[in-house]
Amino acid sequence: MGMFDTKGAGSGDNSRKPNTLKKLERLNKALSHQEPDRVPVSDFFWGSFTSRWRQDLNLPADANPYYYYDLDWIATVPNMDPWIRPFETIKENKEEVVVKTGFGAFMRKKFDCPMPENYAWEVDDFEKLQKAVMTFDAPGDRRRFFEGGDNQIAGVGDGFQRNSPPWIDNVKSLRPDFPVYGSMIECSECFTRLIGQENTMLWMGLYPDEMGQVINRIGAHYLECAKAEIDAGKDLLDGFVIWGDVAYKNGPFFSPDYWREYFKPWVARIAEHAHSKGLPVIYHGCGRVHKLFEDYIEAGIDAYNPLEVKAGMDVNDLRRTYGHRMGFCGGSDIQVWETGDKEKIRKEVLRKLNAAKGGGYIFQSDHSVAGDVSGQTYDYIVKLVREYGKYPIKLGEFEEKV
């Protein structure tokens, strides 16, 4: 658990609005396990939600939930592709687009489906993987941070975008209004895009030592990418996110001992470097990670996100188990939000605010907000958090001991 300057990086920068500095102080106090004025709130939004939200609330076509609700923080994504190159278009029509990306992934994006499909990989056998990791474009390549271009993680998701704008421009445009976090993937997230989850686990089983060497090569690459990003955003970033899914609803994808030997050291080194620059670290990892939670604490993670309820990650139980050795970011059951039932939503939101007692909690969904959530529902949730998340927190019938 880190202790961060509650004024935060860039607090003396007059380009930042007083309200932004207040949000930064709120966020850093929470991550330092102090009680700010109220619980910070933000989220990750799908394009399908934003479109529905605008329609449901009769808002302009350019309305943005981050600005509309004056949310408390936002994450940014540089170009993390191993090979920085334009998408190769395999097929394109009004129903779908199929491209090969800078991860060597063949991706099919059907426009009426929420997420794309990775159906093949350029790196499709283990020997190719061993050779491929020696050829990644340089971590400090300026195109990652200072130039626009095609970019798999920013460009192919629930939407499809060519020629994503330069990361640094995005950071600069957001800073006046929000605490801005940089971000970087770790090894497991790279594998998901580079070779797919099935190949990842198969090759770990067949070639555990050799795969460990590959992991170390990729870990070193993304550590240097993180360092280069923090240098590129010098004095402009307020924190850092590590993206790293290593689990599903029943537990880790692979042996916790194997993860500890090969994956954990690189997570710890990214966190250590971010901390050396005064940046708190939020780790985003889906699934049930109870078996690894002590390791994330040891690795210096300041807050864990998203705490998926459907994977058994209950933020109040986690607070009771780990106390204030770890901060939490997320954990509100999106499946309850999707019901639109105000009584159920009120119970869900207020109950989870117990985890904020003593600080250490940022309110968000337990993953992200998709189009199954109505605009009216999200509006109601933000108002609940703003009303009942004021310190000292009093939750009436929903009080729990944490």
For each residue, the residues with C-beta under 8 A, 3 or more apart:
1: 32 33 297 302 324 325 326 327
2: 31 32 275 280 281 300 302
3: 32
4: 8 28 31 32 278 280 302
5: 8 9 11 28 278
6: 25 28 29 32 34
7: 11 21 24 25 28
8: 4 5 11 21 24 25 27 28 179 238
9: 5 235 236 237 238 278 279
10: 13 16 175 235 236 238
11: 5 7 8 16 21 24
12:
13: 10 16 175 235
14:
15: 175 176
16: 10 11 13 20 21 175 176
17: 20 21 176 177
18: 21 22
19: 22 23 70
20: 16 17 23 24 175 176 177 178 179
21: 7 8 11 16 17 18 24 25
22: 18 19 25 26
23: 19 20 26 27 40 70 72 73 178 179
24: 7 8 11 20 21 27 28 179 238
25: 6 7 8 21 22 28 29 36
26: 22 23 29 30 36 37 38 40 72
27: 8 23 24 30 31 36 40 72 73 179 238 239 362
28: 4 5 6 7 8 24 25 31 32 238 280
29: 6 25 26 32 34 35 36 359
30: 26 27 33 34 36 39 40 327 356 359 360 361 362
31: 2 4 27 28 239 280 302 303 327 359 360 362
32: 1 2 3 4 6 28 29 359
33: 1 30 324 327 358 359 360
34: 6 29 30 359
35: 29 357 358 359 391 392
36: 25 26 27 29 30 39 40 359 391
37: 26 390 391
38: 26 386 389 390 391
39: 30 36 353 356 361 362 363 385 389 391 393
40: 23 26 27 30 36 72 73 362 363
41: 69 71 72 362 363 364 382 385 386 389
42: 66 71 72 73 74 362 364
43: 65 71 364 365 368 369
44: 75 364 365 367 368 369
45: 49 50 65 66 368 369
46: 49 50 114 157 158 368 369 370 371
47: 50 51 157 158 159
48: 51 52 114 158 370 371
49: 45 46 52 53 65 369 370 371 373 378
50: 45 46 47 53 54 64 65
51: 47 48 54 55 371
52: 48 49 55 56 371 373 374 375
53: 49 50 56 57 59 63 65 374 375 378
54: 50 51 57 58 59 60 61 63 375
55: 51 52 58 375
56: 52 53 374 375 376
57: 53 54 63 375 376 379
58: 54 55
59: 53 54 63 68 375
60: 54 63
61: 54
62:
63: 53 54 57 59 60 67 68
64: 50 67 68
65: 43 45 49 50 53 68 69 71 378
66: 42 45 69 71 74 177 178
67: 63 64 70 177
68: 59 63 64 65
69: 41 65 66 382
70: 19 23 67 177
71: 41 42 43 65 66 74 178
72: 23 26 27 40 41 42 178 179 362
73: 23 27 40 42 178 179 180 181 238 239 362
74: 42 66 71 174 178 179 180 181
75: 44 180 181 182 183 241
76: 167 170 171 174 180 181 182 183
77: 80 151 153 154 167 183
78: 144 145 167 182 183 184 225 229 232
79: 84 102 143 144 145 149 151 154 164 167
80: 77 144 151 152 153 184 185 190 222 225
81: 84 85 101 102 103 137 151 152 153
82: 102 103 104 132 133 136 137 190 194 221
83: 102 103 104 135 136 137
84: 79 81 102 137 141 143 144 149
85: 81 88 102 150
86: 149 150
87: 99 100 101 150 155 162
88: 85 99 100
89: 92 97 98 99
90: 98 99 100 106
91: 96 97 98
92: 89 96 97 98
93: 96 97
94: 111
95: 110 111 112
96: 91 92 93 108 109 110 111
97: 89 91 92 93 108 109 111 160
98: 89 90 91 92 106 107 108 109
99: 87 88 89 90 106 107 109 156
100: 87 88 90 104 105 106 107 122
101: 81 87 104 105 107 150 152 155 156 193
102: 79 81 82 83 84 85 150 151 152
103: 81 82 83 121 152 190 193 194
104: 82 83 100 101 121 122 123 132 194
105: 100 101 118 120 121 122 152 193 194
106: 90 98 99 100 118 119 120 121 122
107: 98 99 100 101 116 117 118 119 152 156
108: 96 97 98 116 117 119
109: 96 97 98 99 113 116 117 156 160
110: 95 96 113 116 117
111: 94 95 96 97 160
112: 95
113: 109 110 116
114: 46 48 158 370 371
115: 157 158
116: 107 108 109 110 113 156 157 160
117: 107 108 109 110
118: 105 106 107 121 193 196
119: 106 107 108
120: 105 106 124
121: 103 104 105 106 118 124 194 195 196 199
122: 100 104 105 106 128
123: 104 128 129 132 194 195
124: 120 121 128 195 199
125: 128 129
126: 129 130 203 206 207 210 211
127: 130 131
128: 122 123 124 125 131 132
129: 123 125 126 132 133 194 195 203 214
130: 126 127 133 134 210 213 214
131: 127 128 134 135
132: 82 104 123 128 129 135 136 194
133: 82 129 130 136 214 217 218 221
134: 130 131 217
135: 83 131 132
136: 82 83 132 133 139 221
137: 81 82 83 84 141 143
138: 141
139: 136 144 221 222 224 225 227 228
140: 144 224 228 231
141: 84 137 138 144
142: 145 146 147
143: 79 84 137 146 147 149
144: 78 79 80 84 139 140 141 167 225 228 229 232
145: 78 79 142 166 167 168 228 229 232 233
146: 142 143 166 167 168 232
147: 142 143 166
148: 163 164 165 166
149: 79 84 86 143 163 164
150: 85 86 87 101 102 155 162 163 164
151: 77 79 80 81 102 154 155 164
152: 80 81 101 102 103 105 107 155 156 193
153: 77 80 81 156 157 185 193
154: 77 79 151 161 164
155: 87 101 150 151 152 160 161 162 164
156: 99 101 107 109 116 152 153 160 161
157: 46 47 115 116 153
158: 46 47 48 114 115 370
159: 47
160: 97 109 111 116 155 156
161: 154 155 156 164
162: 87 150 155
163: 148 149 150
164: 79 148 149 150 151 154 155 161
165: 148 169 170
166: 145 146 147 148 169 170
167: 76 77 78 79 144 145 146 170 171 229 232
168: 145 146 171 172 232 233 236
169: 165 166 172 173
170: 76 165 166 167 173 174
171: 76 167 168 174 175 180 182 233 236 237
172: 168 169 175 236
173: 169 170 176
174: 74 76 170 171 177 178 180
175: 10 13 15 16 20 171 172 178 180 236
176: 15 16 17 20 173
177: 17 20 66 67 70 174
178: 20 23 66 71 72 73 74 174 175
179: 8 20 23 24 27 72 73 74 238 239
180: 73 74 75 76 171 174 175 236 237 238
181: 73 74 75 76 237 238 239 240 241 279 282
182: 75 76 78 171 226 229 230 233 237 239 240 241 279
183: 75 76 77 78 240 241 242 243
184: 78 80 222 225 226 229 240 241 242 243 270
185: 80 153 189 190 222 242 243 244
186: 189 190 219 222 242 243 244 263 266 267 270
187: 190 191 215 218 219 222 244 262 263 266
188: 191 192 200 244 245 246 253 263
189: 185 186 192 193 243 244 245
190: 80 82 103 185 186 187 193 194 218 222
191: 187 188 194 195 196 197 199 200 218
192: 188 189 196 197 200 245
193: 101 103 105 118 152 153 189 190
194: 82 103 104 105 121 123 129 132 190 191
195: 121 123 124 129 191 199 200 203
196: 118 121 191 192 199 200
197: 191 192 200 201 253
198: 201 202
199: 121 124 191 195 196 202 203
200: 188 191 192 195 196 197 203 204 253
201: 197 198 204 205 253 254
202: 198 199 205 206
203: 126 129 195 199 200 206 207 211
204: 200 201 207 208 211 254 258
205: 201 202 208
206: 126 202 203
207: 126 203 204 210 211
208: 204 205 211 212 258
209: 212 213
210: 126 130 207 213 214
211: 126 203 204 207 208 214 215 262
212: 208 209 215 216 258 261 262
213: 130 209 210 216 217
214: 129 130 133 210 211 217 218
215: 187 211 212 218 219 262 263 266
216: 212 213 219 220 262 266
217: 133 134 213 214 220 221
218: 133 187 190 191 214 215 221 222
219: 186 187 215 216 222 223 262 263 265 266 269
220: 216 217 223 224 266
221: 82 133 136 139 217 218 224 225
222: 80 139 184 185 186 187 190 218 219 225 226 266 270
223: 219 220 226 227 266 269 270 273
224: 139 140 220 221 227 228
225: 78 80 139 144 184 221 222 228 229
226: 182 184 222 223 229 230 240 270 273 274
227: 139 223 224 230 231 273
228: 139 140 144 145 224 225 231 232
229: 78 144 145 167 182 184 225 226 232 233
230: 182 226 227 233 234 237 240 273 274 277 279
231: 140 227 228 234
232: 78 144 145 146 167 168 228 229
233: 145 168 171 182 229 230 236 237
234: 230 231
235: 9 10 13
236: 9 10 168 171 172 175 180 233
237: 9 171 180 181 182 230 233 240 279
238: 8 9 10 24 27 28 73 179 180 181 279
239: 27 31 73 179 181 182 274 279 280 281 282
240: 181 182 183 184 226 230 237 270 274 279 280 281 282
241: 75 181 182 183 184 281 282 283 284 305
242: 183 184 185 186 267 270 271 281 282 283 284 301
243: 183 184 185 186 189 284 285
244: 185 186 187 188 189 263 267 283 284 285
245: 188 189 192 284 285 286 287
246: 188 252 253 254 259 263 285 287 289 292
247: 251 252 253 285 286 287 288 289 292 311
248: 251 253 286 287 288 311
249: 287 288 308 310 311 312
250: 288 311
251: 247 248 287 288 289 290 291
252: 246 247 255 256 259 287 288 289 291 292
253: 188 197 200 201 246 247 248 287
254: 201 204 246 258 259
255: 252 258 259
256: 252 259 260 291 292 295
257: 260 261
258: 204 208 212 254 255 261 262 263
259: 246 252 254 255 256 262 263 264 292 295
260: 256 257 263 264 295
261: 212 257 258 264
262: 187 211 212 215 216 219 258 259 265
263: 186 187 188 215 219 244 246 258 259 260 266 267
264: 259 260 261 267 268 295 299
265: 219 262 268 269
266: 186 187 215 216 219 220 222 223 263 269 270
267: 186 242 244 263 264 270 271 283 296 299 301
268: 264 265 271 272 298 299 300
269: 219 223 265 266 272 273
270: 184 186 222 223 226 240 242 266 267 273 274 281
271: 242 267 268 274 275 281 283 299 300 301
272: 268 269 275 276 300
273: 223 226 227 230 269 270 276 277
274: 226 230 239 240 270 271 277 279 280 281
275: 2 271 272 278 279 280 281 300
276: 272 273
277: 230 273 274
278: 4 5 9 275
279: 9 181 182 230 237 238 239 240 274 275
280: 2 4 28 31 239 240 274 275 302 303
281: 2 239 240 241 242 270 271 274 275 300 301 302 303
282: 181 239 240 241 242 301 302 303 304 305 327 329 362
283: 241 242 244 267 271 296 301 303 304 305
284: 241 242 243 244 245 305 306
285: 243 244 245 246 247 289 304 305
286: 245 247 248 306 308 311 367
287: 245 246 247 248 249 251 252 253 308 311
288: 247 248 249 250 251 252 308 311 312 313
289: 246 247 251 252 285 292 293 296 304 313
290: 251 293 312 313
291: 251 252 256
292: 246 247 252 256 259 289 295 296
293: 289 290 296 297 304 318 321 322 326
294: 297 298
295: 256 259 260 264 292 298 299
296: 267 283 289 292 293 299 301 304 326
297: 1 293 294 301 322 325 326
298: 268 294 295
299: 264 267 268 271 295 296
300: 2 268 271 272 275 281
301: 242 267 271 281 282 283 296 297 304 326
302: 1 2 4 31 280 281 282 326 327
303: 31 280 281 282 283 326 327 328 329 360 362
304: 282 283 285 289 293 296 301 307 326 327 328 329
305: 241 282 283 284 285 328 329 330 362 364
306: 284 286 329 330 331 364 365 366 367 368
307: 304 313 314 315 318 328 329 330 331 366
308: 249 286 287 288 311 313 366 367
309: 312 313 314 331 332 333 334 335 366
310: 249 333 335 366
311: 247 248 249 250 286 287 288 308
312: 249 288 290 309
313: 288 289 290 307 308 309 318 331 366
314: 307 309 317 318 331
315: 307 318 319 328 330 331 352 355 361
316: 319 320 351 352 354 355 400 402
317: 314 320 321
318: 293 307 313 314 315 321 322 326 328 331 355
319: 315 316 322 323 324 328 354 355 360 402
320: 316 317 323 401 402
321: 293 317 318
322: 293 297 318 319 325 326
323: 319 320
324: 1 33 319 327 358 359 360
325: 1 297 322
326: 1 293 296 297 301 302 303 304 318 322 360
327: 1 30 31 33 282 302 303 304 324 359 360 361 362
328: 303 304 305 307 315 318 319 331 355 360 361 362
329: 282 303 304 305 306 307 361 362 364
330: 305 306 307 315 362 364 365 366 367
331: 306 307 309 313 314 315 318 328 352 355 364 366
332: 309 336 337 348 349 352 363 364 365 366 381
333: 309 310 336 337 348 365 366
334: 309 337 338 365 366 367 368 369 370 373
335: 309 310 338 339
336: 332 333 339 341 344 345 348
337: 332 333 334 340 345 348 365 369 373 377 378 381
338: 334 335 372 373
339: 335 336 344 345
340: 337 345 374 376 377
341: 336 344 345
342: 345 346 380
343: 346 347
344: 336 339 341 347 348
345: 336 337 339 340 341 342 348 349 377 380 381 384
346: 342 343 349 350 384
347: 343 344 350 351 398
348: 332 333 336 337 344 345 351 352
349: 332 345 346 352 353 363 381 384 385 388
350: 346 347 353 384 388 395 396 398
351: 316 347 348 354 395 398 400
352: 315 316 331 332 348 349 355 363
353: 39 349 350 356 361 363 385 388 389 393 395 398
354: 316 319 351 357 393 395 398 399 400 402
355: 315 316 318 319 328 331 352 360 361 402
356: 30 39 353 359 360 361 363 389 393
357: 35 354 393 402
358: 33 35 324
359: 29 30 31 32 33 34 35 36 324 327 356
360: 30 31 33 303 319 324 326 327 328 355 356
361: 30 39 315 327 328 329 353 355 356
362: 27 30 31 39 40 41 42 72 73 282 303 305 327 328 329 330
363: 39 40 41 332 349 352 353 356 385 389
364: 41 42 43 44 305 306 329 330 331 332
365: 43 44 306 330 332 333 334 337 368 369
366: 306 307 308 309 310 313 330 331 332 333 334
367: 44 286 306 308 330 334
368: 43 44 45 46 306 334 365
369: 43 44 45 46 49 334 337 365 373 378
370: 46 48 49 114 158 334 373
371: 46 48 49 51 52 114
372: 338
373: 49 52 334 337 338 369 370 377 378
374: 52 53 56 340 377 378
375: 52 53 54 55 56 57 59 378 379
376: 56 57 340 379 380
377: 337 340 345 373 374 380 381
378: 49 53 65 337 369 373 374 375 381 382
379: 57 375 376 382 383
380: 342 345 376 377 383 384
381: 332 337 345 349 377 378 384 385
382: 41 69 378 379 385 386
383: 379 380 386 387
384: 345 346 349 350 380 381 387 388
385: 39 41 349 353 363 381 382 388 389
386: 38 41 382 383 389 390
387: 383 384 390
388: 349 350 353 384 385 393 394 395
389: 38 39 41 353 356 363 385 386 393
390: 37 38 386 387 393
391: 35 36 37 38 39
392: 35
393: 39 353 354 356 357 388 389 390
394: 388 399
395: 350 351 353 354 388 398 399 400
396: 350 399
397:
398: 347 350 351 353 354 395
399: 354 394 395 396
400: 316 351 354 395
401: 320
402: 316 319 320 354 355 357
